[in-house]
Amino acid sequence: MSKTQAKSGKTIRVRLFKSINGCQGRHRLSVRALGLRKLNDVRELQDSPSVRGLISQVSYLVRVEENV
């Protein structure tokens, strides 16, 4: 994470809106890495390239609700 992101403290709110049943195993692991366990579970995460990569991989399962 760059110093500017650490100082600014930008966060992303992510919600799991679709079930992980029937999806690829790697995508299940990505959802778990984001900290999402149940349907409609919400996590507020640091805005970083690694988190953005996980979100883009499972974009059909999650929604980014707001940028804080």
N, CA, C and O atoms as a GROMACS GRO file, in nm:
protein
  272
    1MET      N    1   0.084  -0.116   0.000
    1MET     CA    2   0.000   0.000   0.000
    1MET      C    3   0.089   0.123   0.000
    1MET      O    4   0.189   0.128   0.071
    2SER      N    5   0.052   0.220  -0.080
    2SER     CA    6   0.134   0.340  -0.088
    2SER      C    7   0.112   0.428   0.035
    2SER      O    8   0.013   0.411   0.108
    3LYS      N    9   0.203   0.519   0.058
    3LYS     CA   10   0.194   0.606   0.175
    3LYS      C   11   0.074   0.698   0.168
    3LYS      O   12   0.014   0.729   0.271
    4THR      N   13   0.038   0.742   0.046
    4THR     CA   14  -0.077   0.832   0.034
    4THR      C   15  -0.206   0.761   0.070
    4THR      O   16  -0.294   0.822   0.130
    5GLN      N   17  -0.220   0.633   0.036
    5GLN     CA   18  -0.341   0.560   0.072
    5GLN      C   19  -0.345   0.533   0.221
    5GLN      O   20  -0.453   0.536   0.281
    6ALA      N   21  -0.231   0.507   0.281
    6ALA     CA   22  -0.227   0.481   0.425
    6ALA      C   23  -0.265   0.606   0.503
    6ALA      O   24  -0.332   0.597   0.606
    7LYS      N   25  -0.222   0.722   0.456
    7LYS     CA   26  -0.252   0.846   0.524
    7LYS      C   27  -0.398   0.887   0.506
    7LYS      O   28  -0.462   0.932   0.600
    8SER      N   29  -0.449   0.870   0.384
    8SER     CA   30  -0.585   0.916   0.357
    8SER      C   31  -0.688   0.826   0.422
    8SER      O   32  -0.795   0.874   0.459
    9GLY      N   33  -0.659   0.696   0.438
    9GLY     CA   34  -0.750   0.605   0.504
    9GLY      C   35  -0.875   0.577   0.423
    9GLY      O   36  -0.982   0.556   0.481
   10LYS      N   37  -0.864   0.574   0.290
   10LYS     CA   38  -0.980   0.546   0.207
   10LYS      C   39  -1.026   0.403   0.229
   10LYS      O   40  -0.946   0.311   0.240
   11THR      N   41  -1.157   0.387   0.235
   11THR     CA   42  -1.213   0.254   0.254
   11THR      C   43  -1.320   0.228   0.150
   11THR      O   44  -1.374   0.320   0.088
   12ILE      N   45  -1.349   0.101   0.131
   12ILE     CA   46  -1.453   0.056   0.038
   12ILE      C   47  -1.547  -0.034   0.117
   12ILE      O   48  -1.503  -0.117   0.196
   13ARG      N   49  -1.676  -0.017   0.096
   13ARG     CA   50  -1.775  -0.103   0.159
   13ARG      C   51  -1.821  -0.205   0.056
   13ARG      O   52  -1.870  -0.169  -0.051
   14VAL      N   53  -1.804  -0.334   0.089
   14VAL     CA   54  -1.833  -0.443  -0.004
   14VAL      C   55  -1.942  -0.531   0.057
   14VAL      O   56  -1.936  -0.565   0.175
   15ARG      N   57  -2.042  -0.568  -0.026
   15ARG     CA   58  -2.152  -0.653   0.019
   15ARG      C   59  -2.159  -0.777  -0.070
   15ARG      O   60  -2.153  -0.767  -0.192
   16LEU      N   61  -2.173  -0.894  -0.008
   16LEU     CA   62  -2.194  -1.019  -0.080
   16LEU      C   63  -2.344  -1.029  -0.109
   16LEU      O   64  -2.423  -1.048  -0.016
   17PHE      N   65  -2.383  -1.017  -0.235
   17PHE     CA   66  -2.524  -1.016  -0.268
   17PHE      C   67  -2.569  -1.142  -0.339
   17PHE      O   68  -2.689  -1.162  -0.358
   18LYS      N   69  -2.477  -1.228  -0.379
   18LYS     CA   70  -2.511  -1.351  -0.448
   18LYS      C   71  -2.439  -1.466  -0.380
   18LYS      O   72  -2.326  -1.451  -0.334
   19SER      N   73  -2.504  -1.581  -0.375
   19SER     CA   74  -2.449  -1.697  -0.306
   19SER      C   75  -2.324  -1.750  -0.378
   19SER      O   76  -2.311  -1.739  -0.500
   20ILE      N   77  -2.234  -1.809  -0.300
   20ILE     CA   78  -2.113  -1.868  -0.358
   20ILE      C   79  -2.134  -2.013  -0.398
   20ILE      O   80  -2.041  -2.077  -0.446
   21ASN      N   81  -2.256  -2.065  -0.379
   21ASN     CA   82  -2.286  -2.202  -0.421
   21ASN      C   83  -2.275  -2.213  -0.573
   21ASN      O   84  -2.333  -2.133  -0.646
   22GLY      N   85  -2.200  -2.310  -0.619
   22GLY     CA   86  -2.189  -2.335  -0.762
   22GLY      C   87  -2.082  -2.253  -0.832
   22GLY      O   88  -2.066  -2.266  -0.953
   23CYS      N   89  -2.008  -2.169  -0.759
   23CYS     CA   90  -1.903  -2.092  -0.825
   23CYS      C   91  -1.769  -2.166  -0.811
   23CYS      O   92  -1.760  -2.266  -0.739
   24GLN      N   93  -1.669  -2.117  -0.880
   24GLN     CA   94  -1.538  -2.180  -0.878
   24GLN      C   95  -1.476  -2.174  -0.738
   24GLN      O   96  -1.502  -2.083  -0.660
   25GLY      N   97  -1.393  -2.272  -0.710
   25GLY     CA   98  -1.328  -2.278  -0.580
   25GLY      C   99  -1.239  -2.158  -0.553
   25GLY      O  100  -1.233  -2.109  -0.440
   26ARG      N  101  -1.171  -2.110  -0.656
   26ARG     CA  102  -1.084  -1.993  -0.639
   26ARG      C  103  -1.166  -1.869  -0.605
   26ARG      O  104  -1.120  -1.783  -0.530
   27HIS      N  105  -1.286  -1.860  -0.661
   27HIS     CA  106  -1.371  -1.745  -0.632
   27HIS      C  107  -1.425  -1.752  -0.490
   27HIS      O  108  -1.441  -1.649  -0.424
   28ARG      N  109  -1.453  -1.873  -0.442
   28ARG     CA  110  -1.493  -1.888  -0.303
   28ARG      C  111  -1.384  -1.839  -0.210
   28ARG      O  112  -1.411  -1.770  -0.111
   29LEU      N  113  -1.261  -1.874  -0.242
   29LEU     CA  114  -1.148  -1.830  -0.159
   29LEU      C  115  -1.131  -1.678  -0.164
   29LEU      O  116  -1.093  -1.617  -0.064
   30SER      N  117  -1.157  -1.618  -0.279
   30SER     CA  118  -1.147  -1.473  -0.291
   30SER      C  119  -1.253  -1.404  -0.205
   30SER      O  120  -1.225  -1.303  -0.141
   31VAL      N  121  -1.373  -1.459  -0.204
   31VAL     CA  122  -1.480  -1.402  -0.122
   31VAL      C  123  -1.443  -1.414   0.026
   31VAL      O  124  -1.464  -1.320   0.103
   32ARG      N  125  -1.387  -1.527   0.065
   32ARG     CA  126  -1.344  -1.545   0.203
   32ARG      C  127  -1.229  -1.450   0.239
   32ARG      O  128  -1.221  -1.400   0.351
   33ALA      N  129  -1.140  -1.426   0.142
   33ALA     CA  130  -1.029  -1.334   0.166
   33ALA      C  131  -1.078  -1.191   0.187
   33ALA      O  132  -1.014  -1.113   0.257
   34LEU      N  133  -1.190  -1.158   0.128
   34LEU     CA  134  -1.250  -1.026   0.150
   34LEU      C  135  -1.320  -1.018   0.285
   34LEU      O  136  -1.362  -0.910   0.328
   35GLY      N  137  -1.334  -1.133   0.353
   35GLY     CA  138  -1.397  -1.134   0.485
   35GLY      C  139  -1.546  -1.153   0.480
   35GLY      O  140  -1.614  -1.131   0.581
   36LEU      N  141  -1.599  -1.195   0.366
   36LEU     CA  142  -1.743  -1.213   0.352
   36LEU      C  143  -1.778  -1.359   0.372
   36LEU      O  144  -1.716  -1.447   0.313
   37ARG      N  145  -1.877  -1.386   0.456
   37ARG     CA  146  -1.912  -1.523   0.488
   37ARG      C  147  -2.054  -1.558   0.448
   37ARG      O  148  -2.078  -1.662   0.386
   38LYS      N  149  -2.149  -1.473   0.481
   38LYS     CA  150  -2.290  -1.501   0.456
   38LYS      C  151  -2.345  -1.404   0.352
   38LYS      O  152  -2.284  -1.302   0.320
   39LEU      N  153  -2.461  -1.438   0.301
   39LEU     CA  154  -2.531  -1.351   0.208
   39LEU      C  155  -2.564  -1.218   0.277
   39LEU      O  156  -2.602  -1.217   0.394
   40ASN      N  157  -2.549  -1.109   0.206
   40ASN     CA  158  -2.572  -0.972   0.256
   40ASN      C  159  -2.474  -0.932   0.364
   40ASN      O  160  -2.500  -0.836   0.437
   41ASP      N  161  -2.363  -1.001   0.377
   41ASP     CA  162  -2.258  -0.964   0.471
   41ASP      C  163  -2.184  -0.843   0.415
   41ASP      O  164  -2.156  -0.838   0.295
   42VAL      N  165  -2.152  -0.747   0.500
   42VAL     CA  166  -2.087  -0.623   0.457
   42VAL      C  167  -1.955  -0.609   0.531
   42VAL      O  168  -1.948  -0.633   0.652
   43ARG      N  169  -1.851  -0.570   0.458
   43ARG     CA  170  -1.720  -0.542   0.518
   43ARG      C  171  -1.671  -0.408   0.465
   43ARG      O  172  -1.693  -0.372   0.349
   44GLU      N  173  -1.605  -0.336   0.551
   44GLU     CA  174  -1.542  -0.211   0.512
   44GLU      C  175  -1.392  -0.238   0.506
   44GLU      O  176  -1.330  -0.269   0.608
   45LEU      N  177  -1.334  -0.227   0.387
   45LEU     CA  178  -1.195  -0.265   0.364
   45LEU      C  179  -1.114  -0.146   0.318
   45LEU      O  180  -1.167  -0.051   0.261
   46GLN      N  181  -0.983  -0.152   0.344
   46GLN     CA  182  -0.892  -0.050   0.294
   46GLN      C  183  -0.888  -0.055   0.141
   46GLN      O  184  -0.885  -0.163   0.082
   47ASP      N  185  -0.889   0.060   0.079
   47ASP     CA  186  -0.883   0.068  -0.066
   47ASP      C  187  -0.738   0.048  -0.111
   47ASP      O  188  -0.656   0.139  -0.098
   48SER      N  189  -0.709  -0.070  -0.163
   48SER     CA  190  -0.574  -0.102  -0.209
   48SER      C  191  -0.584  -0.183  -0.338
   48SER      O  192  -0.689  -0.240  -0.368
   49PRO      N  193  -0.477  -0.188  -0.414
   49PRO     CA  194  -0.481  -0.264  -0.540
   49PRO      C  195  -0.512  -0.412  -0.519
   49PRO      O  196  -0.577  -0.473  -0.604
   50SER      N  197  -0.466  -0.472  -0.410
   50SER     CA  198  -0.493  -0.613  -0.386
   50SER      C  199  -0.642  -0.637  -0.358
   50SER      O  200  -0.699  -0.735  -0.406
   51VAL      N  201  -0.704  -0.548  -0.283
   51VAL     CA  202  -0.847  -0.560  -0.255
   51VAL      C  203  -0.927  -0.536  -0.382
   51VAL      O  204  -1.024  -0.607  -0.409
   52ARG      N  205  -0.886  -0.438  -0.461
   52ARG     CA  206  -0.954  -0.411  -0.588
   52ARG      C  207  -0.944  -0.532  -0.682
   52ARG      O  208  -1.039  -0.561  -0.754
   53GLY      N  209  -0.831  -0.601  -0.680
   53GLY     CA  210  -0.815  -0.721  -0.763
   53GLY      C  211  -0.908  -0.833  -0.720
   53GLY      O  212  -0.966  -0.901  -0.804
   54LEU      N  213  -0.922  -0.852  -0.589
   54LEU     CA  214  -1.015  -0.953  -0.540
   54LEU      C  215  -1.158  -0.919  -0.577
   54LEU      O  216  -1.236  -1.006  -0.616
   55ILE      N  217  -1.193  -0.792  -0.566
   55ILE     CA  218  -1.329  -0.749  -0.600
   55ILE      C  219  -1.356  -0.769  -0.748
   55ILE      O  220  -1.464  -0.813  -0.786
   56SER      N  221  -1.260  -0.737  -0.833
   56SER     CA  222  -1.282  -0.753  -0.977
   56SER      C  223  -1.293  -0.900  -1.016
   56SER      O  224  -1.361  -0.932  -1.113
   57GLN      N  225  -1.227  -0.988  -0.943
   57GLN     CA  226  -1.233  -1.130  -0.973
   57GLN      C  227  -1.372  -1.186  -0.943
   57GLN      O  228  -1.420  -1.275  -1.014
   58VAL      N  229  -1.436  -1.137  -0.839
   58VAL     CA  230  -1.568  -1.188  -0.800
   58VAL      C  231  -1.674  -1.079  -0.813
   58VAL      O  232  -1.766  -1.071  -0.731
   59SER      N  233  -1.662  -0.996  -0.914
   59SER     CA  234  -1.754  -0.883  -0.932
   59SER      C  235  -1.898  -0.927  -0.952
   59SER      O  236  -1.990  -0.849  -0.928
   60TYR      N  237  -1.920  -1.049  -0.998
   60TYR     CA  238  -2.055  -1.099  -1.019
   60TYR      C  239  -2.120  -1.147  -0.889
   60TYR      O  240  -2.238  -1.181  -0.887
   61LEU      N  241  -2.043  -1.150  -0.780
   61LEU     CA  242  -2.094  -1.194  -0.650
   61LEU      C  243  -2.105  -1.080  -0.549
   61LEU      O  244  -2.182  -1.090  -0.453
   62VAL      N  245  -2.030  -0.973  -0.568
   62VAL     CA  246  -2.024  -0.865  -0.470
   62VAL      C  247  -2.064  -0.732  -0.532
   62VAL      O  248  -2.060  -0.714  -0.654
   63ARG      N  249  -2.102  -0.641  -0.445
   63ARG     CA  250  -2.132  -0.503  -0.484
   63ARG      C  251  -2.048  -0.410  -0.399
   63ARG      O  252  -2.035  -0.429  -0.279
   64VAL      N  253  -1.992  -0.309  -0.463
   64VAL     CA  254  -1.923  -0.202  -0.390
   64VAL      C  255  -2.028  -0.096  -0.364
   64VAL      O  256  -2.077  -0.033  -0.456
   65GLU      N  257  -2.061  -0.077  -0.236
   65GLU     CA  258  -2.172   0.011  -0.202
   65GLU      C  259  -2.133   0.158  -0.204
   65GLU      O  260  -2.207   0.240  -0.258
   66GLU      N  261  -2.021   0.193  -0.145
   66GLU     CA  262  -1.983   0.332  -0.141
   66GLU      C  263  -1.834   0.346  -0.116
   66GLU      O  264  -1.770   0.256  -0.060
   67ASN      N  265  -1.780   0.455  -0.158
   67ASN     CA  266  -1.640   0.488  -0.128
   67ASN      C  267  -1.643   0.594  -0.019
   67ASN      O  268  -1.703   0.700  -0.036
   68VAL      N  269  -1.578   0.565   0.092
   68VAL     CA  270  -1.578   0.657   0.206
   68VAL      C  271  -1.446   0.729   0.208
   68VAL      O  272  -1.423   0.813   0.296
   0.00000   0.00000   0.00000
